[in-house]
Amino acid sequence: MNLSNDRDARNVWQESAATTIVERLGTLGTNRALAVAGGATLAALGLRRRGIIGGLLTAVGGALVYRGLAGHDDVTSARAWGAETLRQRGWRDRDAVDQAALESFPASDPPSH
């Protein structure tokens, strides 16, 4: 039946924080490893640059490292937001369905039901 939850054999309440981080570093997948490596690189560049831009780079790098270590490697929503922003500003073409929908409004003819 689908009414039971699958449980992991390990108990998260008995782990120390250091053990968890070491385990997470040892079991990083490709996406998570790239997020951690890219975040560490951005953070290092931000620390070298200093100033406002350096602070922003460090903050973004730290966020990527955190997301990679925490297991949040899905950046689909961020990619979708970036693509939509580029389309709205005219730096990227709309796809065929969006373009046809925009060109059909305002409709001059009533619907033919």
N, C-alpha and C positions, 0 to 999 in steps of 0.2 A: 504494500500500500504506500501511497505517497504522503502519509500523515506523520512519518518519523523524520527527524533531522539527522543527517550524518554529522558525527562529531569527530574531531581530531583527537588522537590519543594523548597529545600533550596538553597540559593545563597551563593556560596563559597567566594564571594568578600566582604560579609558583616560579615563574621565570624572572630573572633579573634583567634590568634594562640593557646591560652590556652584552649579555648572552643573546638577547633578541637582535641587537644591531649586528653582532658578529654573524649570527645565523642568516640575517637578511643579506649581508654582504656576500656570503657564500652561496646564496641561492638566487642571485639576481639573474633575471632573464635578459634577453638582448635589449628590449625596449627600456627596461629599468636601468640596465647598466649604461646605456647611452644617455638617459636622463641624468643619472648621477655624474657621469663623466662630463657631460656638457655643462651641467650646473656648477660643478667644481671649477671648470675652466672659466665660465663667466664670472664666478665669484672671485677667482684669483685676478682676472683682468680688472674687475671693479676695484679691488683693493689696491692694485698698482696705480690705477688712474686717479683715484680720489675725486673729490668734488661731487657735484650733483649727479653727473653721468656715472661716475664710479659707484656711487651709492645705489643708483638704480640697477646697474649691472650686478652688484653684489646681492641686492635683494632678489632679483630674478633668479640668479644662480642658486642662492640659498633655497628658494622655493622649489626649484627643479630638483635639487639634492633631496629635500624633504619628501617631495612627491615620489621620487624614485625609491627611496628607502621605505616609505610608508606603503608602497604597493599601488599607488595611484598613477599608473603609467598611461592611462587612456587620455589622450589629448584631443579626442574627436571634437568635443564641444569647442575647444579653443581654436582648432583648425577651421571649423564651420564659421565661428565668429569672425575670424580673420578673413576668410574668403568672402563673406557677406559684406564686410566693411570695404574690402577692395572693390567689390562690384558696385556698391553704393557710391563710391567716390569716382567711379569711372575708370579705374586703373585695370580693371579686368572685365572681360566680356560676360554678359549674362548668358545663361544657357538657353537653348531654343524654346523650352517650355515657358520659362520666365519671360522671355522676350515676346512670345505670342500672347501671353496673358496681359502684359502691359499694353500691347498694341490694340487689344480688343476692347479696351475701356477708354472713354465712355462709349458704350454701345448705343448706336443711333436707332437700331431696329429692336422692337420688343422680341422676346423669345418666342419661337414658333412651337408651342406645345401641341 
